Amino acid sequence: MTVGSRVNQTLANLKGIESTLKIYSLQSKNNEEIKAYKEAFKTTEIVTKNIQDRLKTIEFEEPQYKRK
């Protein structure tokens, strides 16, 4: 498995986590839980953005890792 494919897999996993957190926050009735899910979502969103930026750098520096 190449570096590019591992980063892509990580990115896909993070997007899945974001979706799950969003669903949980919408389904919860407890305000503390909702707040916790939203905070976790925001943190995951930041990490996802950082990984996306890193992937762009990898693809620029190493063209063989470009997504097809």
HUWO-V20375 format. One line per field, one symbol per residue. phi: phi as a letter, one per 20 degrees, with the letter a starting at -180 (. if undefined). psi: psi as a letter, one per 20 degrees, with the letter a starting at -180 (. if undefined). A space follows every 10 residues. Layout:
phi = ???
psi = ???
This chain:
phi = .eggffffff fffffffgff ffffffefde fffgffffff fffffffgff fffffffgff fcgfeffd
psi = prgghggggg ggghhggggg hggghhhqip hgggggghgh ggghgggggg ggghhggghg hnhijqq.
